[in-house]
Amino acid sequence: MLILIPTHHKGIFLTLFFAIFTTVTGVGIVVPLLPVYANDLGATGIYVGLIFGSFSISRTLLLPLFGRLSDQKGRKPFIVTGLFAYTLISIAFVFSNTIETLILLRFIQGAASAMIMPVVQAYVGEITPEGSEGYSMGLFNLSMFLSLSLGPLMGGGIKDVWSLDAAFICMGLLSGIGLLLCIFFLPATSQEKVKNKKNEIIPWSNLLKDKGIISIFIFRYAYTACIGVIWCFLPVFADTEFALSSSLIGVLVMLGVFVSGLLHLPMGYAADRVNKNMMIIFGGILSAIGMILPFWASSFYDLVIAVSIFGLGGGVSMPAIMAYAVIKGDTKKAMGSVMSIITVAHSLGMLTGSMAAGLAMDFLSLRLSFPCGTLIMVFGTLVFWALVDKKSFIKN
């Protein structure tokens, strides 16, 4: 599977792959549990949205800073610091018993996340050979999507068999494993191959005026807003409407990212060889369809179909989006900055998606939270279509 990764970079790739796999598995363990836990504490829809949104607020504010600094100072210090903070915060969740504490911890966790994901993705982008951007990012994203699939499944089972505190402890232990992997197996900062070797500061205006960057930013924002709706309100919907167990709720949350994760490698390989724009448009259409289906759901199996279709959409579109991001980062000699911009889109999507769905739940109905996601996904797909170079639809 690592055949297209240069031999001298395979150790770095594997370290980052397994570090992110363990860390994100730990985070995924609590994804299906936090909304129900908050609901049990008396949180309204808007507060459930804030628990997820506070993570995105702090991450959004700090992503541009850490992304740019990693271009100048190196990747390892930020990755290690972020993983250390993740480990401590995970344990702090055990002692949280109020809605306000959950919001605060998620806010701090978002700041730690700003040091990890875009910097790791920039690291992978730096060691990716030209022409293999889709394959390399697709292979790496397996660590995130499959771990996000495994995490919710484990979380539901851990809570059913032991307790919610046990789930938080598992999150901390797995984050600690990721930290140790990066401390001992990533090369020293002085040995990193950061392409911006002169520490040149690339103006933000240079990046934000690029229509290609804006188009993938908007699409990533829309897709992640839909994830925010699913992660925040599908557990509550499944619990209140269908009285599903924590384990089955974990299956639902897991299924969408699992389907998407399975497709990342073949679709990443395809993105290097076929038209990326068509992949993104098609994936956007599938995701929009998957988001509207829960509105008409009458059983657990209806929800399974909905999240599976949504996962298919992400599996087709996201590898092409990330391939574009690597190409843009390499062209601009600002891989960390470009990856931070894409991750800002992710954070804003999680924030506004969860908040919009929370408002729909409070003032309309829980079922109407999901059509909100459909409207956002349609908007993102149309904007991508409007901004992208139409000539590129006849060539890759």
ZIBEL-V251580 format. One record per run of one state. SS is the DSSP state (a for helix, b for strand, c for the rest). FROM is the first residue (numbers start at 1). TO is the last residue. If there is no record, write none. Layout:
ss = {SS/SS}
from = {FROM/FROM}
to = {TO/TO}
//
This chain:
ss = {c/a/c/a/c/a/c/a/c/a/c/a/c/a/c/a/c/a/c/a/c/a/c/a/c/a/c/a/c/a/c}
from = {1/7/41/45/74/76/96/99/127/133/162/164/186/189/192/204/209/211/243/246/272/276/297/300/333/335/364/368/388/390/395}
to = {6/40/44/73/75/95/98/126/132/161/163/185/188/191/203/208/210/242/245/271/275/296/299/332/334/363/367/387/389/394/396}
//
